[in-house]
């Protein structure tokens, strides 16, 4: 970062559930976290109060729209209204994890495209731009009628896996579904490993009728890469297929640890020995039953570099050209 970041010109605020990540960003920028307070009324309404002057300043709101999704979405919207009415010069939504991203198309009749609805709400609330990390689909950028900087977490994973590459031995990078092949191929090239694909054919959203492996995993460490772990069903079932085909070990890397329902129980019973995720979603005691398997990588530095570039009107994409193919 060549130019200093003047905390009088820039303010970074945090939603209630992203304080730790926002503080990490501020630490990397050597500036204090913005002072704001979110109150919850007895009926569930939220009130966001800014406790310092933002007039004419470049303001960033760090808030992942994870569980509780709807509360976090509302807090993000209310933050924008507070900042806009307080005469902030520019307001950027920093959304490490964008909820509703999987509702991005009509896959059957009479259903909404909620990702577009939420994008519209963010735009109308008063944000000037969005900074997101590993959107579920890169085309979600087009849902926003404002500039979107779409970051890839690949630099964070690359640094970690480079350190442990010798530990992994003979490596094959696996896409746990056909939609993530491009990303898996990039990791395979980056880590000098082979590529394999698990293809699942389903008759319904929960019933798998067959599993097919394309590629050779026998005697190798299989590293599955995906953008998120939600229920854990996809990676757990894929890991069983890999083990059945002779994989020596199974690892999984995913940016967003959504981990809902009985995900943790599924992962604890699975043959996966290491789960590498980021802190794009706040980590808590959910991981306790599988903490020996989990490695959480911080993304505060990555986001702080992007914020620094945005504040100084410099290219953000220039930071991540090496990892351009890591976006779905």
WODA-V488364 format. One record per residue. NEAR is the number of other C-alpha atoms within 10 Angstrom. D_FIRST is the distance of its C-alpha to the first C-alpha in Angstrom with 2 decimals. Layout:
NEAR:D_FIRST
NEAR:D_FIRST
//
This chain:
9:0.00
6:3.78
8:5.78
10:7.16
16:8.72
11:12.41
17:14.69
12:17.47
14:16.13
21:15.11
23:17.32
24:17.24
25:20.77
25:22.42
23:25.71
16:28.23
18:27.73
23:23.91
16:23.27
16:22.16
25:19.54
25:18.27
20:18.23
18:16.19
25:13.52
22:13.74
15:13.70
14:10.31
20:9.08
13:11.51
17:13.86
15:17.46
18:18.89
23:20.80
14:24.50
17:26.82
15:30.03
16:31.70
13:35.44
12:37.84
9:41.33
7:44.43
6:44.88
9:41.36
11:39.87
15:36.31
16:35.17
20:31.52
15:31.28
17:28.20
10:28.46
11:26.13
15:25.73
22:23.58
16:25.18
14:22.96
18:19.81
19:17.44
24:18.67
27:17.96
25:20.76
25:20.27
28:23.65
29:25.07
24:28.50
24:30.13
16:33.29
11:34.63
14:33.60
13:35.47
16:34.53
20:30.82
23:31.24
16:33.12
21:30.64
26:27.84
21:30.17
20:31.26
28:27.73
26:27.23
18:30.57
17:29.82
25:26.55
19:28.22
11:31.21
15:29.07
15:27.65
19:24.02
16:22.48
20:20.86
24:21.31
23:19.55
26:21.27
26:19.14
25:21.91
30:21.10
24:24.82
26:26.89
23:30.50
20:33.42
18:31.57
14:34.62
16:36.87
18:35.62
13:39.01
11:42.74
10:44.12
7:47.48
6:49.35
6:48.88
10:45.42
14:42.30
15:38.90
17:37.14
20:33.60
20:34.20
16:35.78
19:32.82
22:30.46
15:32.84
17:32.86
24:29.07
20:29.21
14:32.20
17:30.81
21:28.40
25:25.03
18:23.24
21:21.22
22:20.89
22:18.20
20:20.25
24:20.15
25:22.86
25:25.47
21:28.98
14:29.45
12:26.94
11:29.46
18:28.99
18:26.24
12:29.22
16:30.80
19:28.41
14:29.24
15:25.67
14:22.34
18:21.28
18:18.07
22:19.50
24:17.34
25:18.93
27:19.01
21:19.90
16:16.76
17:17.68
21:21.31
15:20.78
11:19.17
14:22.10
17:24.87
12:23.86
10:24.46
10:27.82
14:28.92
10:31.76
11:33.04
17:33.49
13:35.71
17:37.26
24:35.09
29:35.79
30:33.32
35:35.33
26:34.97
27:37.03
17:37.97
12:38.23
14:35.54
19:32.71
21:33.78
15:30.95
22:28.31
28:30.55
22:31.01
19:27.29
27:27.12
19:30.31
12:28.91
14:25.65
16:27.70
14:30.66
20:33.08
20:35.89
23:36.00
24:38.51
25:39.22
24:41.23
17:43.24
18:44.88
12:47.73
12:48.60
9:51.56
8:49.81
6:46.51
8:47.55
10:50.16
12:49.17
10:52.10
10:50.66
14:47.66
13:47.00
17:44.66
12:43.61
15:42.56
17:43.40
25:42.02
17:44.86
16:43.83
21:40.09
23:37.26
30:36.59
27:33.10
28:33.28
25:30.18
25:30.12
23:27.98
21:29.90
22:32.75
18:35.01
19:38.62
21:38.08
16:41.07
15:39.47
29:37.77
22:40.73
19:43.27
27:41.25
28:40.97
17:44.78
17:45.24
29:43.00
18:44.96
11:48.21
15:47.19
15:46.54
20:42.83
17:42.31
21:39.54
26:37.64
21:33.99
23:32.19
23:28.55
20:27.74
29:24.71
27:26.73
26:29.33
22:31.62
18:34.59
13:37.45
11:41.20
12:42.39
17:39.31
19:38.84
13:42.53
16:42.34
24:39.44
15:41.28
10:44.34
18:42.53
20:42.21
22:38.40
16:37.29
19:33.52
22:31.58
20:27.79
27:26.09
23:22.89
20:22.74
27:22.33
24:25.78
17:26.48
14:28.25
7:31.49
7:34.89
12:35.54
15:34.34
11:36.73
13:39.53
16:37.27
14:34.59
11:35.58
16:34.61
17:31.30
16:27.77
15:25.10
17:21.51
18:18.72
21:16.52
22:14.57
17:11.34
19:11.95
26:12.69
19:9.87
17:7.40
23:10.20
24:10.73
19:7.40
19:8.33
17:11.85
17:11.51
12:10.15
9:12.77
12:10.96
11:12.61
18:12.34
16:14.97
11:13.12
16:11.25
18:14.78
10:17.19
12:18.53
19:19.74
16:21.15
16:24.59
22:23.75
22:24.60
19:28.26
//
